[in-house]
Amino acid sequence: MLHPIYFGIMKPFLFKTKITNHQSPVTSHLLSLAVILLASCGNPEPVPLPMTGGGEANPQLRTNAAALKNWQEMRFGMFVHWGPVSLKGTEIGWSRGREVPIPEYDSLYLKFNPVLFNADEWIGLAKEAGMKYFVITSKHHDGFSIWPSKHTDYDIGNTSFKRDVLKELEVACQKQGILFGTYHSILDWKHPHYTTRYRDPRPVEGSDMKIYKEFLFNQVKELVMDYHTNILWFDGQWEPSWTHQDGMELYKYIRDMREDILINNRVDKGFKSMAGMTDSIAKFAGDFGTPEQRIGSFDKENPWESCITVGEQWAWKPNDKLKSPQELIQTLIRTVAGDGNLLLNVGPMPDGRIEPRQVDLLKAVGAWLKVNGEAVYGTRGGPFMPGDHLASTHKGQFIYLFVLNPSLREIRLPVPENTKAHSAKVLGGQRIRYDNRQDEIVLKLPDQPSDSQPIAIKIRINRKAADIAPIKI
């Protein structure tokens, strides 16, 4: 019997290879395998086999390798948490019944009228910030849908605004070349048939999870079929109402509709703590891990994406304490150097605009990326693992070394035997002096202002950087 991994890769060739009178089926299969192996020899870095996507109930349903590779090469995306709760400036979902009484919270949508919302401006800002994809809360834990859903009245269509925010954003993404995705909460504390309550005095009795699941699946179908979402970013899977079997079933349901869609690991129960990774990729469904409010650990085997806010809260908060441009740039560097993606969250205001302070932050990151984007997009993390002062990415024969400490004047990079530098220069700047020694490359750095943003040094070496095992520095 063929190994499932072999079968998953070879299936298109096993059944589509033309067999002539001079070829036996076995010969044809061997020739196909030879073509794959020969083609892979020219790749700067072999693409790892995609993780099992569908969980133990669907062992042959694997993550779409092309979609995963495309998404990983993007490296940087915009996350948006937004809804009627912005009228209160409290946290989305979680403040229902906490800071805001439930009846008041559930009535906020009647006053929600974001007349200054402009999808092209939002997506234009994402593009200016150097972001390549976009994910918005289609529905958070509070149950409000940001599109006019056929399956609920608690949605944007029943506000004074009435416009289809989700469709406008999808169209704007398509026009501006940004990959469009949606966040969707598995739990729903407002829906009468969701069987777990959070800060809600209504009894669980009378709730029917089968009815709720039908509602959930129908809404997900709308996102996939009517809004053409490319990413489904689930959340709320931790409550007992949602089971491991439910997660695998939902994953398969989506992938049966769209083969190339990406689905995060929160669709199932494998997400463990805010570190965000799945404890068994063969058992649980999902295509990538989701560390929350932290940078994921260095991991080139399992795809991951850190979701982090620009401030302290996911939804908009007046006078929220925002991170500095320096913090955001270093967060992006440490994430991509660990071989992960960064999904950076903003919270728009109740009038539909993104707060000017947040706009300025994103533009500062974009200005840095205009100079240093080569070291971010389309790269892989390593070979030098992120440390206190340095981090790195690589592509082909190039290593991109990020200098996080501007006071450094000399860097000694430990390298394997016979690894030599052929050139070194600061991206957007000058060439720098280097010295090849027996087991290290020594770089002489230019003076930098103490408040300067990190620089990226492009080093060309005499071998593929991907062939160097990760090195701690």
GILIN-V854072 format. One record per backbone hydrogen bond with DSSP energy under -0.5 kcal/mol. NH is the residue of the N-H (numbers start at 1). CO is the residue of the C=O. E is the energy in kcal/mol with one decimal. If there is no record, write none. Layout:
# GILIN-V854072
nh=NH co=CO e=E
nh=NH co=CO e=E
This chain:
# GILIN-V854072
nh=7 co=3 e=-2.7
nh=8 co=4 e=-2.6
nh=9 co=5 e=-1.7
nh=10 co=6 e=-2.9
nh=11 co=7 e=-1.9
nh=13 co=10 e=-0.9
nh=14 co=10 e=-3.1
nh=15 co=11 e=-1.7
nh=16 co=12 e=-0.7
nh=17 co=13 e=-1.7
nh=20 co=18 e=-0.6
nh=23 co=20 e=-1.6
nh=28 co=24 e=-2.5
nh=29 co=25 e=-2.3
nh=30 co=26 e=-2.3
nh=31 co=27 e=-2.5
nh=32 co=28 e=-2.2
nh=33 co=29 e=-2.3
nh=34 co=30 e=-2.3
nh=35 co=31 e=-2.1
nh=36 co=32 e=-2.0
nh=37 co=33 e=-2.5
nh=38 co=34 e=-2.7
nh=39 co=35 e=-2.5
nh=40 co=36 e=-2.2
nh=41 co=37 e=-0.8
nh=41 co=38 e=-0.7
nh=42 co=39 e=-1.2
nh=43 co=40 e=-1.2
nh=48 co=46 e=-0.5
nh=53 co=61 e=-0.9
nh=54 co=58 e=-0.5
nh=54 co=61 e=-2.4
nh=55 co=284 e=-0.5
nh=56 co=283 e=-2.4
nh=58 co=55 e=-1.7
nh=59 co=56 e=-0.5
nh=61 co=58 e=-1.8
nh=62 co=60 e=-1.3
nh=63 co=51 e=-1.9
nh=65 co=63 e=-0.6
nh=68 co=64 e=-2.4
nh=69 co=65 e=-2.5
nh=70 co=66 e=-2.3
nh=71 co=67 e=-2.2
nh=72 co=68 e=-2.7
nh=73 co=69 e=-2.0
nh=74 co=70 e=-0.9
nh=74 co=71 e=-0.6
nh=75 co=71 e=-1.2
nh=76 co=74 e=-1.3
nh=77 co=342 e=-2.7
nh=78 co=133 e=-2.5
nh=79 co=344 e=-2.6
nh=80 co=135 e=-2.0
nh=81 co=346 e=-1.4
nh=82 co=80 e=-0.6
nh=86 co=83 e=-2.1
nh=87 co=84 e=-2.2
nh=88 co=85 e=-1.8
nh=89 co=85 e=-1.3
nh=90 co=85 e=-0.9
nh=94 co=92 e=-2.5
nh=95 co=91 e=-1.5
nh=96 co=93 e=-1.5
nh=97 co=95 e=-0.7
nh=97 co=100 e=-3.6
nh=98 co=95 e=-1.5
nh=100 co=95 e=-2.4
nh=105 co=101 e=-3.0
nh=106 co=102 e=-2.9
nh=107 co=103 e=-0.6
nh=107 co=104 e=-0.9
nh=108 co=104 e=-0.6
nh=108 co=105 e=-1.4
nh=110 co=107 e=-1.6
nh=111 co=108 e=-1.9
nh=112 co=108 e=-0.6
nh=112 co=109 e=-0.6
nh=113 co=111 e=-0.6
nh=115 co=113 e=-2.3
nh=116 co=351 e=-2.4
nh=117 co=114 e=-2.0
nh=118 co=352 e=-0.5
nh=122 co=118 e=-2.0
nh=123 co=119 e=-2.5
nh=124 co=120 e=-2.3
nh=125 co=121 e=-2.2
nh=126 co=122 e=-2.2
nh=127 co=123 e=-2.3
nh=128 co=124 e=-2.4
nh=129 co=125 e=-2.2
nh=130 co=127 e=-1.5
nh=131 co=126 e=-2.6
nh=132 co=76 e=-3.4
nh=133 co=76 e=-0.8
nh=134 co=179 e=-2.7
nh=135 co=78 e=-2.8
nh=136 co=181 e=-1.4
nh=137 co=80 e=-2.0
nh=138 co=136 e=-1.0
nh=138 co=183 e=-2.6
nh=139 co=183 e=-0.9
nh=140 co=144 e=-0.6
nh=143 co=140 e=-2.1
nh=145 co=154 e=-2.0
nh=146 co=138 e=-2.7
nh=149 co=147 e=-1.7
nh=152 co=149 e=-0.7
nh=155 co=153 e=-1.7
nh=156 co=145 e=-1.6
nh=158 co=155 e=-1.7
nh=159 co=156 e=-1.5
nh=160 co=112 e=-0.6
nh=161 co=112 e=-0.9
nh=162 co=156 e=-0.9
nh=163 co=161 e=-0.9
nh=165 co=163 e=-1.4
nh=166 co=146 e=-0.9
nh=168 co=164 e=-2.1
nh=169 co=165 e=-2.1
nh=170 co=166 e=-2.4
nh=171 co=167 e=-2.5
nh=172 co=168 e=-2.2
nh=173 co=169 e=-2.5
nh=174 co=170 e=-2.1
nh=175 co=171 e=-2.4
nh=176 co=172 e=-2.0
nh=177 co=173 e=-0.8
nh=177 co=174 e=-0.6
nh=178 co=173 e=-2.5
nh=179 co=132 e=-2.1
nh=181 co=134 e=-2.2
nh=182 co=231 e=-2.7
nh=183 co=136 e=-3.0
nh=184 co=233 e=-2.1
nh=185 co=139 e=-2.1
nh=186 co=235 e=-3.5
nh=187 co=235 e=-0.5
nh=189 co=141 e=-2.3
nh=194 co=191 e=-1.4
nh=195 co=193 e=-0.5
nh=207 co=204 e=-2.3
nh=211 co=208 e=-0.6
nh=212 co=208 e=-1.9
nh=213 co=209 e=-3.0
nh=214 co=210 e=-1.7
nh=215 co=211 e=-1.8
nh=216 co=212 e=-2.9
nh=217 co=213 e=-3.0
nh=218 co=214 e=-2.2
nh=219 co=215 e=-2.3
nh=220 co=216 e=-2.4
nh=221 co=217 e=-2.2
nh=222 co=218 e=-1.7
nh=223 co=219 e=-2.0
nh=224 co=220 e=-2.1
nh=225 co=221 e=-3.2
nh=226 co=222 e=-2.2
nh=227 co=222 e=-1.1
nh=229 co=223 e=-2.0
nh=230 co=180 e=-2.8
nh=231 co=180 e=-0.5
nh=232 co=262 e=-2.8
nh=233 co=182 e=-3.0
nh=233 co=231 e=-0.6
nh=234 co=232 e=-0.9
nh=235 co=184 e=-1.1
nh=239 co=236 e=-0.6
nh=242 co=239 e=-1.7
nh=247 co=243 e=-2.1
nh=248 co=244 e=-2.1
nh=249 co=245 e=-2.2
nh=250 co=246 e=-2.7
nh=251 co=247 e=-2.4
nh=252 co=248 e=-2.2
nh=253 co=249 e=-2.3
nh=254 co=250 e=-2.2
nh=255 co=251 e=-2.5
nh=256 co=252 e=-2.2
nh=257 co=253 e=-0.8
nh=257 co=254 e=-0.9
nh=258 co=254 e=-2.4
nh=261 co=258 e=-0.9
nh=262 co=230 e=-2.2
nh=264 co=232 e=-1.8
nh=265 co=288 e=-2.0
nh=267 co=264 e=-1.2
nh=268 co=265 e=-1.2
nh=272 co=277 e=-1.4
nh=273 co=271 e=-0.6
nh=276 co=272 e=-0.7
nh=276 co=273 e=-1.7
nh=279 co=270 e=-1.3
nh=283 co=280 e=-0.6
nh=284 co=280 e=-2.5
nh=286 co=53 e=-2.7
nh=287 co=263 e=-3.4
nh=288 co=263 e=-0.6
nh=289 co=303 e=-2.7
nh=290 co=276 e=-2.5
nh=292 co=274 e=-2.4
nh=293 co=307 e=-3.3
nh=299 co=338 e=-2.2
nh=303 co=301 e=-0.5
nh=305 co=289 e=-1.7
nh=306 co=341 e=-2.6
nh=307 co=291 e=-2.4
nh=308 co=306 e=-0.6
nh=308 co=343 e=-1.8
nh=310 co=345 e=-1.9
nh=316 co=348 e=-0.5
nh=320 co=317 e=-1.8
nh=322 co=320 e=-0.7
nh=323 co=310 e=-3.3
nh=328 co=324 e=-2.3
nh=329 co=325 e=-2.6
nh=330 co=326 e=-2.4
nh=331 co=327 e=-2.3
nh=332 co=328 e=-2.4
nh=333 co=329 e=-2.5
nh=334 co=330 e=-2.7
nh=335 co=331 e=-1.8
nh=336 co=332 e=-2.5
nh=337 co=333 e=-2.5
nh=338 co=334 e=-0.8
nh=338 co=335 e=-0.6
nh=339 co=336 e=-1.5
nh=340 co=335 e=-2.4
nh=341 co=304 e=-1.9
nh=342 co=75 e=-2.6
nh=343 co=306 e=-3.1
nh=344 co=77 e=-2.5
nh=344 co=342 e=-0.7
nh=345 co=308 e=-2.9
nh=345 co=343 e=-0.5
nh=346 co=79 e=-2.5
nh=348 co=346 e=-0.5
nh=349 co=353 e=-3.3
nh=352 co=349 e=-1.8
nh=358 co=355 e=-0.7
nh=359 co=355 e=-2.2
nh=360 co=356 e=-2.6
nh=361 co=357 e=-1.7
nh=362 co=358 e=-2.4
nh=363 co=359 e=-2.3
nh=364 co=360 e=-1.8
nh=365 co=361 e=-1.9
nh=366 co=362 e=-2.3
nh=367 co=363 e=-2.3
nh=368 co=364 e=-1.7
nh=369 co=365 e=-2.2
nh=370 co=366 e=-1.8
nh=371 co=367 e=-0.7
nh=371 co=368 e=-0.7
nh=372 co=368 e=-2.3
nh=373 co=369 e=-2.6
nh=375 co=372 e=-1.9
nh=376 co=373 e=-1.9
nh=377 co=373 e=-2.4
nh=378 co=73 e=-2.1
nh=379 co=376 e=-1.2
nh=380 co=394 e=-2.1
nh=382 co=392 e=-2.2
nh=385 co=383 e=-0.7
nh=385 co=471 e=-2.8
nh=387 co=390 e=-3.2
nh=391 co=402 e=-1.4
nh=392 co=384 e=-0.7
nh=393 co=400 e=-2.0
nh=394 co=380 e=-2.1
nh=395 co=398 e=-2.3
nh=398 co=395 e=-2.3
nh=399 co=459 e=-2.7
nh=400 co=393 e=-3.0
nh=401 co=399 e=-0.7
nh=401 co=457 e=-2.9
nh=402 co=391 e=-3.2
nh=402 co=400 e=-0.6
nh=403 co=455 e=-2.6
nh=404 co=389 e=-2.7
nh=404 co=402 e=-0.8
nh=405 co=389 e=-1.0
nh=406 co=404 e=-0.6
nh=408 co=405 e=-1.7
nh=411 co=443 e=-2.2
nh=413 co=411 e=-0.6
nh=413 co=441 e=-3.1
nh=414 co=412 e=-0.6
nh=415 co=439 e=-1.8
nh=419 co=416 e=-1.6
nh=420 co=418 e=-0.6
nh=422 co=460 e=-4.1
nh=423 co=460 e=-1.2
nh=425 co=458 e=-1.5
nh=426 co=430 e=-2.9
nh=427 co=456 e=-2.9
nh=429 co=426 e=-2.7
nh=432 co=424 e=-2.2
nh=433 co=444 e=-0.6
nh=435 co=442 e=-2.0
nh=437 co=435 e=-0.6
nh=437 co=440 e=-2.7
nh=441 co=413 e=-2.2
nh=442 co=435 e=-2.6
nh=443 co=411 e=-2.8
nh=443 co=441 e=-0.5
nh=444 co=433 e=-2.5
nh=445 co=409 e=-2.6
nh=445 co=443 e=-0.6
nh=452 co=449 e=-1.8
nh=455 co=403 e=-0.9
nh=457 co=401 e=-2.9
nh=458 co=425 e=-3.2
nh=458 co=456 e=-0.5
nh=459 co=399 e=-3.2
nh=459 co=457 e=-0.7
nh=460 co=423 e=-1.9
nh=460 co=458 e=-0.5
nh=461 co=397 e=-2.7
nh=461 co=459 e=-0.5
nh=462 co=420 e=-1.5
nh=465 co=396 e=-2.5
nh=467 co=464 e=-1.4
nh=468 co=465 e=-1.7
nh=469 co=467 e=-0.6
nh=471 co=383 e=-3.6
